[in-house]
């Protein structure tokens, strides 16, 4: 039974890579301006849409393989379900972006509303979602956040959805209750949480994971793809990709590397070029001889 489960899980992970048409996807982030009910909401949804369209276009033209849309500027976040107005606004934005770009689009509804993210993605036919706490319990600035795998995976089945779930392991801006082993945390997120891909970040936004942690995660993940979730720059991407399959990148693509600024198309191109150079290096080719996700 266990061997059958592992074979089924491996097949699901292959499908995830087929989504991006590459073995090493770069997923750029569109940080939405404050949405309704956010403390910084400006009362103008068209402004939110316009900024998102500009950033998605800059990312796609720069060569990213996917885009993930986040309600990043809605902080401080709720640890539970977001307001229906946020769901409505994000649905509208993603639907608009799909008419502008051809790369696959995903969602992250912060801080951990995987159910809303899955509902939006399913309805607008987005391809994937990011869930910050799929399994375990994390102490965060929103309080204690518990894993949502039990509810989320059943909800996906009820919806008849094919949306993929990328799940953080020991997510940034949080501390686990207890001291879980990284290898165990990765394996449980995949095999007990049924994640389609895992994400490893540094301790905060803009902070990269260590190469050592990525190597541990990659070894534990087996056929499941491992994404760098924060801190990737054109200076370190070649090194980090020695132990990862893809990357989610935001801060280093912004003007002057400032998280509050819009996407800079020039920086997108620089990052994509650095990624390509890193993938072409002999050390990286030797590090991933068994990848066959195409």
Beta strands, then each sheet from edge to edge (+ up, - down):
strand 1: 26-31
strand 2: 66-70
strand 3: 104-108
strand 4: 128-131
strand 5: 137-140
strand 6: 143-146
strand 7: 164-168
strand 8: 174-176
strand 9: 197-200
strand 10: 225-228
strand 11: 246-249
sheet 1: 1+ 2+ 3+ 4+ 7+ 9+ 10+ 11+ 1+
sheet 2: 6+ 5- 8+
end
